[in-house]
C-alpha cells in the first residue's frame, strides 16, 4: 500500500479503541485527581497504585494515555467534572460494544467519551441521566442535553461478535465492493478492511455477491485473526509518521516501522507528533505579516467561540435546574423584603443549594448571587430571565464569531497570493528536553514528556544535604498511607507541635540518620504545617522512633483519620524558621535528551540538589501568582544554555511544592 506524503491518519477507528481495551482496563482502581479542558480536548489525571500518575487524553477521533504534559487549561465543563469527579475511584473503563465510545464508570457517576463525528463528552449519573454534556447536540435518532436520558447512537456492525452464518448473510446482502462493505457495514474502517482482504487473498474491489464459499470463510477467519499478536507500531515514510496500527499489517510489509510496547505509546507519539507539527509551522518572512494578522483574528475567533459555548452552557445549566435557581432568588428577595441584614441573608442562603447547584458568593451591591463558582445570577430577575440573558449573550457572541471568521477568510485569501520564500527549518521540543535551542521555547512550554514518577513524588518530599529522603503527607489520607506503608525500622518520624501538620519521615534505607538530616526534616515539617498559613515566625517539631507511633488509642477513645498516638519520650527541635527553597535541576531521559525538573529543599540543603533556586517565606501572594513568580525568578537566574529547559517547566509544577497558604519569594 502506498501513502502519499502528508496523508497521515487523523483519527482512530472502532478497532483501534477495541485494541486499547486491556490498557484502559488497567485504569480500574485508580483515582481521578484533576481534569483539564481546552475546547473539546479533555485530559484526565489519574493516580493508579503501583503505576503512579497517568493522564488520559481525549479529543474527537483520539483517545490514549499520554506521556506528554500540556499547558494546564480549563473550561466550565472541566470545572464541573473536577467538582464531581476529583477523588473518585474508577470502577471500569471500557468500550461500549464496538462503538467509538469509551465509558469511564466511577463510584458515583459515568463519563462517556464519544470519539465519532464532532465528538462529545457526556457526564452522567449512574442511571445514565445526563448531568452535563461538553456540548449539547441534536441528532436524528437522539438528543444530548442536560436532564435527558443518555441514548446510544444506532448500533453498528460488529464483525468480532458475529458467527459465520450471520457474517455471510450480511456480506451477501450488500451490493458494494467487499472492502467498502467491511469498512462501513462492519465498521472496520478503510485501512483494516484492506488488511482483511489482503490476508484473505481477495481483491478488495470484488463485489460482495461474487465472493465464493471458500473466500467467505477466509474473510471471516482473517477478521477473527486480526486482533491477535498485538505489536503496536507507527508506519514511517521518508522518516515521517504517516499511520499507526496495533498489529503487524501486511499492507505495510515493505514500509519502515517503529515499534512500541503499548498501543497507547504508539498513539501518543503519532498524534503528539502531529500536534508538534501544527504548533511549529514553518513560514517565510514575507508571510510573517499576514500570519501575525491571521493569528490575531484566530484569537478573536476562539474568544467569541468560547464566549458562545460558555454562555450556552450557563443558560442550559440554569434551565436544567430552574426550580432550584428560582428558589435561591426567592429566598434572597424574601430576606430583603423582611428587611434582614445582609449578613443574616447570606448566612441563611449559603446553606441552601442542591447536589447540582452550589452557592459560592452573594454580591449585594451588584444584585448578584454566584452559583457553581462562576455563574452570576441577577437576583432582581427571575431564573428564566437570567437563562434568557445567557442565551442572548451566546447569540451575540455567535454573530461576532462569524464576523471574525469572515475577516480571517479574507486575510487568508491575501496570504494565498503572497510571494513565498523557502521555509526555514524549525526544530521542536522532544522528550523531556529541548532540541534546537531558543527557537523551541514556545513549544517546549506547551508540551513535554512526563518524567517517570517515583513512589515518593505523590507526597511532600525532598532530599537532605547528605542524601536522606524525607517524605510528608499532604492530608490525613496521605498521613495514613505513610504510616501503613512507608515507616520502617531505623527511620525517624517527625511532627510539628501544632494542630494541622504532616506526618514526616526521614528514610534511613539501612544507614544511620545524621543529626543534620533530622534538623532539615524538622524545618520541612514546620514549614508544611498550619504555622505557615498562620504566618508564625517559627514552630517547634519533635522526633521519635517508628515504634513510638501507634494507631491504638487508650481504651474507650478513638482516633480521627490521619491522627496517631505517640508513646514515650519526644525529642524536640525548637524554633524552626518558616522558610523553604524551590529550585531546578537537570537530567537525561532514556533517549539521552536533557530536561529540567523542579526540586524542593531546606535552606542549608538545597544547593546540593538544585543548580538554581529561590527561597520562599509566608506572605501575601496566592499559589498561582507565587508559582509564576518562582518560575520567573529561576528562569532569570539561568545561563543561556539552561534557559530553554527552565522555561519548559510549567508554573504548576513549582506550585506543587508550595505549603498551604499564601507566600512570597524572599528578597
Secondary structure, DSSP 8 states (H G I E B T S, - for coil): ----TT----S--HHHHHHTHHHHHTTTT-EEEEEEEETTEEEEEEEETTTEEEEEEEETTEEEEE-EEE-----HHHHHHHHHHTT-BEEEEEE-TTSSEEEEEESSEEEEEE-STT-EEEEEETT-BEEEESS-EE-SS-EE-TTSB---------GGG--HHHHHHHHHH--SBHHHHHHHTS--HHHHHHHHHHHHT--TTSBGGG--HHHHHHHHHHHHHHTSSEEEEEEEETTEEEEEEEE--GGGTTSEEEE-SSHHHHHHHHHHHHHHHHHT----HHHHHHHHHHHHHHHHHHHHHHHHHHHHHHHHHHHHTHHHHHHHHHHHHHHHHTT--HHHHHHHHTT--BTTB-EEEEEGGGTEEEETTTEEEETTS-HHHHHHHHHHHHHHHHHHHHHHHHHHHHHHHHHHHS-----------BTTB-SSGGGGHHHHHHEEE-----GGGGSEEEE-TTS-EEEE-SSHHHHHHHHHHS--TT-EEEEESSSS---EEE--TTS---HHHHHHHHHHHHHTSHHHHTT-SEEEEEEEEGGGEES---TT----TT--EE-S--EEEEEEES-EEEEEEEEE-TTS-EEEEEEEE-TTTGGGT-SEEEEEEEEEE-HHHHHHHHHHHHHHHS-HHHHHHHHTS-HHHHHTTS-SS-EEE--
